[in-house]
Amino acid sequence: MPWASDYKRKVTTADQALRCVQSGMRVYIHPGCAEPEALVEALMRRALYLHGVEIVHIMTMGCAPYVSAEMDGHFRHNAMFIGANVRAAVNEGRADYTPVHLSEIEQLFESGAMPIDVALIEVSPPDPHGFCGFGVGVDTTLTAARCARHVVAQVNDFMPRTYGDSFIHVSDIDAVVESSRPLCELKKPVVTDMHVAIARNVAGLIEDEAVLQTGIGGIPDAVLPFLSDRRDLGIHSELVSDGVIDLIEQGVITGARKNFKPRKIIVGFALGTRRLFEFVDNNPSFEFHPTAYTNDPVFIARNDNMVAINSALQVDLTGQVCSDSIGTQFYSGIGGQVDFLRGASRSRNGKAIIALPATAKNGSLSRIVPILTPGAGVVTSRGLVRYVVTEHGVAYLHGKTMRERAQALIQIADPKFRRGLQDYCESCNLKRPAGMTVSA
């Protein structure tokens, strides 16, 4: 093994490895459940020696001490997708948010528009050929590592070995910090009766041999159990969570009828628990790829019967979808929503779905609104939206007039808000046609 001596030479402590980070640099951190926590901790210990360091990543599952108030001036985070651990800092002005489609993040690294000085990654131990695996998170990290001037790897024997375009050779790593600690986990979301009601309506749109984009949260977790009687489902998604395991073991998800990458579950990263990490380990059914690949609408559209299920915070009566902010308060990000809605819309027999609860704040606010809250961002335009689903039904909007859209959306709003929505339509010439009634 000619690489072994090179690997041994690169092994060092986390504190020693992080000396490569200098003031004014941009540091990329491996996101999701693959966050290299030992390296992040060492970076914090170096904080007093650093000024003006920019930290970039999409959502991480671990802690984010670099956004605390006492780190002001030392670090500034730039979120390309806002997670719960940095949300307050972004909205308080202590961190930044860059809205960008998930499929296009890697172009920023490759083009030099967002050059990476140091990439902090977490990988599996090297195989007999000297390749370490990105395990549960290829996402934007493989490309970031390829573009970075300096790569520091936390080599963790808890990291599973996964297949696909998911490897980096020891020769492409500058410093190795060996570790043996459990990966960050995503707690299973609580599935409520409301989630189940929405899921039942979503599941009614999914037929045998459909190819699914699965997400995280109560609605996706509630949808999957409703699919146990389907046949030969497939997956092409930016991510998977624990919910897919049961359907795979039941023989429901086989990918046997997929016309693009048959029998393969195509994903960019896995967000879940140790059960999921162990399930993907050395499992040839899974192919992990960079999100520039998984989220490319052209590749997504090559799947016949593609079903993309995405969430939203608000939908207005013309079909505009807000999913990254609550008014002027940023909440998450663009992510892969538009990537997959575009791909599913172009797929043969594809379905692009926005699923959301009809209300917020314990039923006191309608999420189907006359106009979006001032400051809210439109992630999915009215021209792209197809299906909108709540616990009260399904509205199909494609090819519909503004008036037809408004009336369809009113029918799936919470009943106690329908009259108010209809009154708005009456006031702005979106009134229902003669003879059409609104259910109470």
N, C-alpha and C positions, 0 to 999 in steps of 0.2 A: 504494500500500500504506500506508494510514493508520496501521497498527500499527508500521511499521518504525522510526519515530522513537522510539516508546515503548520498543521493544526495545533500540535503541542506547543510550538513556538508562539502561537497567537493567544494561547490561554493566559488570562490575567484576571485581576480583580475588577469589580465593577467601578470602583473609584479610579483605578488606574486607567481603565478603558475610556472613561468619560472625560479624561483630560484633553481629548481631542476637540471637545466643544469649547469654542472661544467666543468672546463677545461679538455681537453682530451677526452671528451665524443663524441659519435656518435649520431646525432639527425636526425630522419626521419621526413620529412614534407609531409603531404597529398598532392598529386599532382592534376593536371588538374584544373577543375573549382571548386573543393572542397578545394583549398588551404586555410588554416586557417589564414587569413591575420592579424587578431588582435594578434595572437600568434607570427607570424613572426615579427611584429612590436615590440612586447615586447622583443623578443629575441635580436633584434638590440639595444634596449635600455640597454640591459645587456652586450653588446659587450665589453665594457672597462674592465669588470671583468673576461673576458674569454680569454683563449689562446688555440690554437690547437683543436678547436671543428670542427669535420667533419659533414657536412650536406649532407644527401643523399636523393634523390628522382628521379622520372622520371619527365617528362615535367610538369611544372606548368604554369598556365595562369596569375598569378599575378606577382608582382614585385619580384626581387631577390636581395635585397640590400646587402646581405652577400657576393656577389661576387665583390663588388666595391673595388677599389685599397686600400682605407683607412681601409678596414676590413682585409687586409693581416695580418696574424699572429693570428688573433682572430678566423676567420672562414676559412674553405676551403671546397668548394663544390665538391662532387663526383657525377657526372651526370651519371645515368644509361640510360638516353635518353636525348639528348641535345635539349633544347628549345631555342627560340630566345632570352630569357632574360638572358641566361648564355653562349651563343655561343661565344661571344667575349672573355669572361674570360677563357673559356677552351682553345681557340686557342692562347691566350696570356700567357698561363701557370699559370694563377691564380686560375684555377680550374681543376679538373680531369674528365676523361671520362672512364667509365668501360663498354666495349662492352659485352653485355649479351642478350640472347634471353629473351623476356618478360616473357615467360612461366617459366623461371628458376630463376628469381630474388628472389622469395619467398624462394627458397631452400637455398639461401645464408643466409637469416635471421634464418630459422629453423635449419640449420646445425651448426650454430655458426660461419660460415666463415665470416659473416658480422653481428656481434651482434649489436642490437639496444639498446642504453641506454635510450633514450627518444623519444617517438612518439608523434608528434603534429598532431592532427586530427581534422576534422570538422564533426559534426554529427547533426542529428535532435533532437529535445527535446524528452525525454523519453515517451514511451507509457504507458498505465496503468499497464503493467507488468515490467516496468523498463528497457526496451530495447530502446537504441538510434540507429538510422539508419545512415549508411554511405551515404545514398542518392545517389548523382550522381557519386560517386566514391568509389566502393569497391576495384577495381584494385589490387594493391599490399599492400594496407593499412590495410585491415582486418588482414592479416598475420603479418604485421609489428607491429600492436597493440598487437596481441596475444603474440608476442615474446619479446616486449620491457620491460625493467625493470620498466619504469615509463611512464604512458599514460596521456597526457594533452589533454582535449577535449574542443574545442570551440563549444558550443551548440548553434546552430543558428536556429531561427525559420523560416528563409528563406530556410533552407535545406529541400528538399522534402523527403517524406518517400517512399522508394522503396522496392520492394519485392525481395526475393531470400536469398542467404547467405550473408546478408547485415546488420547485427545487432551486437551491443556490449552492454552488460549489464552494468548498472551503477556501479555494484560491481567490474567491471574490469577497471574502470576509476579511476585514482588517484587524478586528479584535474579537476574542471569544471569552464570554463569561459563562462558566458552567453553572447550572442551576438544577434544583430538583424541588419544584414547588407546584402545587395544583394550579391549573389555569383559572383565570377569572371566569365566573359563571354568570349566566343570565337567569335570574329567578323566573320560574314559570308564572305567567300573568294569571291573575284571578279572572275566571270566566264567569260572567254574570248571566242572568236570564235574558237581559237585553242583548248581550253578545250572541247568545244562542238563537234568539229570534232573528237577528240580522243574518247569522250564519245559515239558517234554514233557507232564507231567501236567496243568498248567494249560491248555496249548494244546488238549488233548483236550476241554476244556469249552467252547471258543470255536467257534461255528458261523458259517457265512456270514451276512452282514448284521448281525453283532454291532456294538454301539457300545462302544468301549473307553475305560476310564479307564487311562491309562498313567502309570507312575511313573518313578523313577530307581533305579538299582542293578543288581546282577548279575542278579536274577531277571527284571525287566521287559525288560532288554536281551537276555536269553536267550530269552524268550517270543516276541518279535516275529519272528525268523527262521523259527519253526515255523508262521507264519501265511501264508507266501508262496503257498500253494495255496487260500487263502480268497477269497471274492468279496465285493466291496462292503462292506468294513468301514468303520466310522465312528469318530470320536473326539469324546468330550465329557469333558474332563479338566481338573483344576486345573493340570496342566503337561504339557509334551511335552519329549522329549530327542531326541538325534540318531537314535535307533533308528527313528523313524517315517519318516525321509526315504526309505529304500530301499523301504519298502512303498508309499509314495505314488508314487514314480517307477515302480514295477512295476505300478501300477494296481490294487493290492490295497485300499488305503485310498482310497475314492472318496466315501463318504457319500451315494451315490446313493439308497440305500434308507432313509436316516434319515427318520423321520416328524417329528422335531423339528429344526429348522435343517438341512434336507437340503443336502448338498454342502459344508457348512461344518464345519471343524475348530474346535470351541469350546474355548478354553483361557484360563487366567488368566496364565500365564507360561511362559517357555521356559528350561530349564536345559540347557546343552550347550556345544558348541564353536563356533568361528567358522563352521564349515560350516552349523550350524543357524541362526545369526544371519543369514547371507546367504540361506538358503533361505526364511525367513519374511519377508524384506524385500520390501515391495510385493507380497506374495503374497495374492491375494484369497481363496484357499482357507481362510486362517486368520482367525478372529475372536477377538480378545483382549477379555476382559471382566473386571470386578472379581470377586474370588472369592465375594463375596456372591451373585453371579449363577451363576457356574460351579459352585459347590458347594451351591447350594440344592437340597435333596433333591426338592422339587417339580418343578423343572426337569429334574433328572437323571432322575426317574421318567417324564418325558414321552417319553424315548427308549425305544422298544421294544427288546428284546434287549440291554439295558444290561449290560455285564460290568465289574464293579469288582474290580480286583486290588490288594490291599494286603498289607503285610508285618507281621510280629510278632516279638517277642523270646521270648515264651512263650505257650503255651496250656495251661490246666489241663484235667483230665479231664471237667469239666462244660461246657467250651466257653468259659470266660472268656479274653479275649485281652488280654495286656499288650504294648504296643508303644511306650511312651514312657519306660520306666525299666527298669533292671536292679536289682531289689530297691529299695533306697532311693536309688540313684544314677540321677539323671535323664539320659536319653540323647537324646531328640528332642522329641516333642510329640504332641498329639492330631492336629494337622494336619487333613486332609480325610478320614481313614479312615471315621469314623462318617457323615459327610455322604454319601459315595458308597455305603457299604454300605446305608444307609437308602434312598437313591434306587434303587439296583439291586434291592433287595428288593421295592420297590413297582412296579418296571418290569414290563411285560408280557413274560414269558419272560426276565426278568432273572436275573443270577447274581452273588451277592456272595461274593467269594473272599478268604480269608486264606491266603497262601503263605509258608512259612518252611522253613528247613532243619530236619531232625529233631534235629540235635545242635549243640552249640556247643563252643568250646575244643578243636578238633581231635578231636571225637568223644567227649570225656570227659564231657560233660554232655548230658542229654536236654532238648530244648526242649518236648516234651510231658511235662507234669509232673503229679503227683498234686494238688498245690496250688501256687499261685503263690508265688514267693519272697517272704518277709515284706517289706513295704514296696512291692512292685510295684503299679502302678496298673492298674486295669481300664479300658481304653479302649473296647473293644467288649464289650458284655455278652453273657452266654450266651443271652439271648433274641433277639439280633440276628444272631448268627453263623449262617452258612449252610454254605458249603463251607470245609473246611480241607485244604490240600494240602501235602504234603512230597514228597521224592524217592521215598518208599515208597508213595505212592498218594494217594487222595482220600477224605475222610470227609465225608459229608453229614449235618449235625446238625439241621437245622430239623424241628421236630415230633417229635423223638426224646426218649425218656425219659433221665433221668440215666444209668441203666445202659446204655442203647443208645448214648448219646454216648461214654461211657467206653470201651466195647468198640470202637466205630468208630475212636476216636483211638488206641487201643493198636495197632490194625492198621496205622497209618501212622507209628508211632514207629519209631525205630531198633531192629532186632531184638534187640540186646543189652540193651535196657532194657525190653522188653515183659514179661518175667517179673516184674520188680520192680513195674511198673505194675499187673500183674494181681494180685500179692500185696496191693497197697494196696487194690484193689477188693474182694478177698476179706475184708479186715479191716474194711471200712466198708459192707458190704451193697450194693456196686455190682458184685457178682460176675456172671460171664457166665451165661446160661441153660444149662440142662442140654443136653449134646450139642454145645455151641459150643466150639471149640478156638481157641487162640492160636498163630499160626504162629511158629516160632522165628526 
